[in-house]
Amino acid sequence: MITLPGRRVALRPIRLDDVDAIMTWINDPEVTRNFADMSRQITREDELAFLERTLASPTDRLFAIVEPDGTYLGNAGLHKIYWPARNGRLGVVLGTPGSRGRGLGTEVVELLVHAAFVELGLHKVWMVHYASNARMAHIAKKLGFQEEGRLRDEYFHADAFHDMVRHGLLRTDAAASALLGA
Ligand SMILES: CC(C)(COP(=O)(O)OP(=O)(O)OC[C@H]1O[C@@H](n2cnc3c(N)ncnc32)[C@H](O)[C@@H]1OP(=O)(O)O)[C@@H](O)C(=O)NCCC(=O)NCCS
């Protein structure tokens, strides 16, 4: 897997020695409240095991989000890749303090779209986010993802049910061609 350079950040393949950088945010409620499956405390051993599984997985591609000088900011990936239909779920975490709210998320999603369609040859990428995650919803719409549905009371987290919204982008969508410059 290659490094994908962007304007302000790059994606490089995740490594086991990223574990300590990941541990700086993996239990931060400001980050984990955006994910239904991150409500329990995660240990360094848990995270290392997760990285080992993910690196060996044929259905996941996980990257570190890094600044031009190599500073680690978070993780981005394509998951649940279903090769027969060539689709996968896109995920982004700008984890380190100060990395969010600077417009980097849009660039990371653009790089993931490039990885999905150009490097992996996928036909479709999709994402699911809390309906209340205004940043992710804004990024999806801005880049031309189509809303594919609202999953009512899909997750139970922090003592409440939450709606989730799914967005998808096809390689054949005009928005995808615009993103890829083709
Ligand atoms: C979600 C995330 C990837 C967004 O990346 P980011 O760089 O922090 O995003 P920004 O703050 O630059 O906001 C992205 C866009 O949303 C807009 N936005 C921010 N808050 C908003 C709000 N409350 N309502 C509408 N739009 C909003 C911003 O103005 C920006 O749009 P612009 O580029 O057109 O100006 C990042 O915040 C993150 O990793 N959060 C924690 C984990 C997470 O939620 N991951 C996604 C789970 S699916």
The ligand as a Gaussian input file, in Angstrom:
#p B3LYP/6-31G(d) Opt

LIG

0 1
 C      -15.701000      14.294000      11.726000
 C      -14.305000      14.790000      11.363000
 C      -13.625000      13.761000      10.457000
 C      -14.476000      16.105000      10.591000
 O      -13.222000      16.618000      10.243000
 P      -12.795000      18.117000      10.649000
 O      -11.567000      18.461000       9.931000
 O      -12.761000      18.205000      12.138000
 O      -14.010000      18.921000      10.073000
 P      -14.240000      20.487000      10.125000
 O      -14.384000      20.983000      11.511000
 O      -13.229000      21.148000       9.289000
 O      -15.655000      20.592000       9.487000
 C      -15.904000      20.050000       8.240000
 C      -16.960000      20.903000       7.605000
 O      -18.140000      20.849000       8.413000
 C      -18.556000      22.181000       8.707000
 N      -19.166000      22.157000      10.019000
 C      -18.553000      22.126000      11.223000
 N      -19.478000      22.130000      12.212000
 C      -20.681000      22.164000      11.595000
 C      -22.016000      22.212000      12.065000
 N      -22.292000      22.197000      13.369000
 N      -23.018000      22.235000      11.157000
 C      -22.748000      22.229000       9.818000
 N      -21.502000      22.198000       9.306000
 C      -20.490000      22.178000      10.200000
 C      -17.286000      22.996000       8.675000
 O      -17.571000      24.376000       8.443000
 C      -16.568000      22.370000       7.511000
 O      -17.116000      22.789000       6.305000
 P      -16.309000      23.661000       5.245000
 O      -15.022000      22.909000       4.984000
 O      -17.221000      23.677000       4.060000
 O      -16.097000      24.977000       5.891000
 C      -13.407000      15.041000      12.624000
 O      -13.957000      16.131000      13.363000
 C      -13.283000      13.829000      13.519000
 O      -12.437000      12.985000      13.282000
 N      -14.157000      13.750000      14.555000
 C      -14.111000      12.656000      15.522000
 C      -14.447000      11.301000      14.898000
 C      -15.626000      11.325000      13.963000
 O      -16.655000      11.920000      14.226000
 N      -15.463000      10.597000      12.841000
 C      -16.502000      10.401000      11.877000
 C      -17.364000       9.236000      12.280000
 S      -18.298000       8.634000      10.888000

